[in-house]
Amino acid sequence: MFKITERSLYEPICRFLEERIEAKTISEIGGKEGYLDILFQLDSYPFILEIKLGKEEKKLTKAIAQVVDYGLRYNTMNIIVLQFPSIESGQVVLEIENFKRQVVFQKVRGWIHTEYLEKWIEEQRFEEVFEELKNSFKERIRKIDFNSVIKAIREIVQDLYEVIKQAKTDEIFVEVAEKLELFVGLGEIEDKNKAINQVSMLASYLLFNQLLFYHIYKMKTKSNIQELKPIKSINELKNYFSQITNIDYQPIYAVNLVDKLPDRPEIVELINECIKNLLVIRAEHITQDLAGRFFHALLPKEVAKVWAAFYTNPIAAEILARLAIDKWDETILDPACGSGTLLSAAYKRKLELAEENGITLSKAELHKKFVEEDLTGIDIMPFACHLTAINLALQRLEQITDLVRVARMDSLDVAAKLKLTEFKNKGILIKPFHETIQLTLDGEKKSIKKLGTVSPAGKGAKFYLKPVNVVIMNPPFSDRDKLPKDYLDKLKKNELGQKCGHQINLWGYFLSLADLILSQNGKIAAVLPINIARGGATEKIRNLLIENYHIKYIVKPIADLAFSESADFRDILLLAEKRKPKKEDITRIIFLKKSIKKIKENELQQII
């Protein structure tokens, strides 16, 4: 009888690697800080393989951080950490040789962090994992699974949450909630403790966001800022952040969390574990078509609810953009832009059409045109506006621009100006900042200067709002009866109510706004609640669409409740062209049977 340990697996694994994928292997290398399980070389690439046993669900971030230390020593960031759930340490087997023969057929879970393959393994046979690894390095085609990267990052953010909890909670709450104005327009806080927990989680996300952006910027540009590495003190982290804020991107670092962190060894150790995990997930290789999804996908769902944000599923955004945008030079507005998912999808679609039509402009020139002239976003939440500006900048990070057309304001406030002649001619001037009144956390009103344009660098530059070809949006579905009284009173005076009826919820006002802001033959592409099709409250806006638009597409999800992530209501995608309908017009009603969570981006061209 034999007792199984991790070492029992080294010999059959090494034999498999040598015979099946033609690797050179060395097992169990010792050092002052412990033992490295298996070091192997495939072609000219060195890899470190760490083995774990047992069924226990484990976060492997700590194991990865430990292996990174070996990786730095052996000059490799090709790191694999695999767990064998069906094999327990200490279990007894009668026939050791038979056990060894079966090892490579066992299912494993864990992480592959390598140059050409980046993914989470949920349940896959060991031999299949390494066949895929061999093929990836043979083809030299980088394969990075976006959902796996997000999973890795969420685990890191959870670890950073442990760091934030050891800081001064009240100071963190004030720093995050006030600077991001999380509760503007949402009324007073009902449950302060719950709000503190949610803001602490958001702070964890923000701190990681700061680390991540620094790393991506360094890896994707030719900047001479230092490469992100493990730190010895909190002051070293401050130094990293000051280097990038001296260049640009102040909004990302405007929430000063680092100063609130105690400079203790255990805190530094936790942050270093996060940095080490960040270094191996290769987020810098996320392609441009995924960049617009990246930051918004990291925002925890419970945090999104703090600032009443339900975001469009990225695949739904791609569907809507592909249905709505026909020409590469169309102008687009999202009046409730959130983190910029729809505008990022619009950017991608415009770039695709420019390439298909043989437009001779370079990608740099197209980027400049798109973000400085064609794409406009407005949102009432400042944090959302900054995320939109950053997401658009990320489409071509190496080309810095401060002229992103993103404004922090209530879109509905511009309604009165849309009937003026200047709107159709020169356009309505949107200035960088205006004075407004904010409802603070304790309900006290104070004057601040916040409304206006934003950019990746901060304040932003003025721009003119003109009629657009496409309004693409997922407007807020907020119940009018749950709106703060002061906002509801303002809404009742808004002339948009004459078009949509003052009994409708907030999304109806945004549809009315879209009607005013569209040029003739322009298109509304919107995520709308399914109850637009019925009821007295929606009758007026429904008739507006039926009488003045050609409704071209209605897309209804079957496998999913909604196109909005984390939503608890049913919705549809609607595309309507602004012109009087004709008898020969066709409205296509599409029932999407496959879950949008299972649709891959390369399948969209077959769908549309």
Buried (B, 14 or more C-beta within 10 A) or exposed (E): EEEBEBEBBBEBBBBBBEEEBEBEBEBEBEEEEEEBBBBBBBEEBBBBBBBBBBEEEBEBBBBBBBBBBBBBEBEBBBBBBBBBBEBEEEBEBEEEEEBBEEBBEBBBBBBBBBBBBBBBBEEBBBBBBBEBBBBBBEEEEBBBBBEBBBBBBBBBBBBBBEBBBEBEBEEBBBBBBBBBBBBBBBBEBEEEEEBBBBBBBBBBBBBBBBBBBBBBBBBBBEBEBEEBEBBEEBEBBBEBBEBBBEBBBBBBBBBBBBEBBEEEEEBBEBBBBBBBBBBBBBBBBBEBBBBBBBBBBBBBEEBBEBBBBBBBBBBBBBBBBBBBBEEBBBBBBBBBBBBBBBBBBBBBBBBBBBEEEEBEEEBEEBBBBBBBEBBBBBBBBBBBBBBBBBBBBBBBBEBBBBBBBBBBBBBBBBBEBBEEEEBEEEBBEBEBBEEBEBBBBEEEEEEBEBBBBBBBBBBBBEBBBBBBBBBBBBBBBBEBEEBBEEBEEBBEEBEBBEBBBBBBBBBBBBBBBBBBBBBEEBBBBBBBBBBBEEEEBBBBBBEBBEEEBBBBBBBBBEEBEBBBBEBEEBBBBBBBBBEEBEEEEEEEEBEBEBEBEEBEBEEBEEBB
